[in-house]
Amino acid sequence: MEVDILAIGVHPDDVELSCSGTLLEQIENGYSVGLVDLTQGELGTRGTPEIRMKEAQDAAALMGAEFRVNLNMKDGLFSITEENLIKVIEVIRTYRPKIVLANAIQDRHPDHGRAAQLVHQACFLSGLRKIKTSKDGEVQEAWRPKNVYHYIQDRALEPDFVYDISNVIDMKMEVIKAFKSQFYDPDSKEPSSPISGKDFMEFIIAKARDFGREAGFQYAEGFTTYKKIGVQDLFDIR
């Protein structure tokens, strides 16, 4: 199965927290989306890998994604190795996305920036035909996505562009809440975490409002890119 957009996150819920509004809009516009988690988030303060895997599938179904796969790298301890690059290359060549969305290029959590580098490198290397990979015994053809965009996460990075999610902000919040083990629960006996506070959902809304404000959107999500963005019509820029 080929998809238009492949959204990759190092932890289950990275995609939902940071770019699910964009994906919801793109799906509404008729584009196909697939999701990839690099790890099971097994070092997370709350929940268990089993719980998070179930929550991840629930979130993907709510979003309308075509699939969700997990590459089972080590949470917190993965490196940019040949083995891990090949894992991502195989996924890219399997689903042949035109666009890849990846973690923030730098962030509070060191996994985010490292995953951004890993995916960015894999997207380039996936286009080199002399790197050989196979799936189900079949040799895979080289494939390089047209664009790689990095969604902004915790740190207030300056976006290269923002995407209007005003029409889907409520649905984005429902998709995020599929990861209920990770967020505020007054009855929880588990330790608190940076995202388990009562006001965290308000922070997500406020950040989307801030991203949208200068562009004239009510809510938006921010992205950075290493590639210059081309424009063909000045009247299409907000």
N, C-alpha and C positions, 0 to 999 in steps of 0.2 A: 504494500500500500504506500503510495506517495502522498505527502501532505504539502500544503502551501507554506505553513509555518511550523517550525519545531521549537518549542519553548523548553529550555533546559534549566534546571535548578539543582544546586548541590544538595539542598535539603528539601524534603517534602514540605510544602507550604511556601517556599521562596517565590515560586511563580504566582501563586494565588495572591500573596501579599503585595507583590510589586507590579505585575502586569496582567492580571486576570481581566481587568476592565478592557484593556486593549484586545485581548483574545476574544472576549465575549462580543465586542463590536465587530471584529473581523469574521467571526463565525456567523454573526447576524448578516454580514455582507456577502456570505456565500463561500468564504474561504475555509479550507480544512486545517485543523490544528492537531498536533500530537504533542504529548508531554513526556519528558524524560527527567528522572531524578538520579543524580549520581550516587547518592548514599541513601540509607534508610533513616538518617537522622538519629542514629542509635545513641548518640551522646547527649541528646536533648535532655533538659532538666526535667521535663514532664512527659508522662506517657511511656509507651514501649514501642519498639519497632513494629510489632504486630498491630498495635492500635493505629499507629501512624500510616501503615500500609492500607488499612481499611479506610481511614479518613481520606487518604490520597485518592483512592478509587472513587469514593463518594464525591469528592470535589471535582474530579475529572468528569464524572457523569453529569453533575449539575452544570458544569461549564459547557458540555457538549463536545468535548474532545474525542477524537477518533480512537485514541489509545493512551495508555500511560505505562511506561516501562521503567524499571529500576536497574542500574548498572552495578549495584552492590560494591561500590568503592568504600573505603574506610572513612567514616565520619571523623573529621578532625585530623586524620592522619594520612590522607591520600596525598600523593605527590604527582607532579607532572612527569610521569614515566612513559616509556614506550608502551607498556601494557595498557595504561589508562588512556593514552592517546588513541591506541588501536580500538579500544572499546567505543570511544566516541565516534571515531571514523566509521566503524561498522554501522552504527546507528544512522549516521548522516547518509551513508551510501544506501542503506536499506530504505529510508523514507524520502530521500532526495528532496529536501525542503528548499524552497526559494529563499526563505528568510529564516534565520536562527535568532532567537532571543536568549540571552545568557545573563549570568549574574553580574552584579555591579563590579566595575573594574577595581574599586577599593572600597572597604567598608569596615564597620566595627568588628564583624566576625571575620577572622583571617581566611576561613574557607571560601568566602564569597569572591574575594579578589583572585585567589588561587584557581578557583573554578572558572572564573572569567578568562584567565590566561590559558587554561587547559582547553576550553572550548574554542577560543579564538584560534589557537594553534591548530587544533584538530580540523576546524573548518577549512583552513588553508591546505593542510597536508592531505585532506580527503580528495582534493583535486589533482593530486600527483599520481599518475597512472602506475608509476613504478613502485608505489607502496601497495603491496598485495594484501587483500583481505578476502574472506569468503563467508558465506552464510548458507547453512544447510547444504554444504558441499558444493555450492555454486560460487564461482569467482565473481566478486563484485566489481562493477565498473566505477571508475573515478567519478566523483561528484563534488562540486564546490558551490555552496549557497551563494546567491547573488549578494546578499547583505547579512551582516551580523550586527545586531543592536544589543546594547547592554542596559538592562533596566536598572533604575536607581532604587536602592534599598534603604538602609537605616540612615546613612550619612547624607547630608544635604549637598550632594554634588550638583554642579551646574549642568542642566540638561542641554544637549544639542538640539533636541526637539521634544515637544510634548504631544501626547495623543489625547484627544477629547473623549472622556468616558462619562460625560454628563448623563447620558441616557441609560447607563447601565450601572451606576454607582450602587444602587440598592442590591442588584444581583451580585455585584462584586463582593459586597459584604456578606451575602448569604454563602457564597462559595468559600470565602475565608473561614466562616464559622463552621464549615464542615470539619475543620481541625479543632474540634472542641476540647480535646485533651490539652491543647497548648495555651488556651486563653483563660480569661477570668472565670473562676467558678468559686463562689463563696463557700461551698461545701468541700472544696478540695483540701486534702491533707498534704499534698506535694509541695516541695519548695517553690518559692516564687522565682520568676525569670524576667528578663527584660521585656517579654511580650505578654506576660500573664497579669499585668496590672489592670485595674478597673478602667483606666482611662486610655488603654492602648487603642481600642477601636476608634475613639475620638481622634487620636493622633493620626490614624490612617486617613480618616475623612479630612482632617485639617491639611495634611500633606497634599492630598489630591486637590483640595481647593487652592492651595498655594501654587501648585504647578499650573493650574488652569487660569489663574487670575490675569497674568500678563498677556496671555494669548486670547483672552476674551471668552474662555470656557468656564463653566461653573466648576467642573472637576476634570482633572487630567492626570496622566501618568508620564513620568519623565524617562528619557533614554539618552544614552551617550553612544557615540560611534567613533571608531578610528578613521573612518572614511569620510571624505567631504560629501555633503548632501547636495545633489544636483537639483536645479529647479528649471522648469520649462515654461512656467506661466507665473509672472509676478502677482497676478490676482488670486492665485491659489494659496498664497502665504498669508497666515493669520497674524 
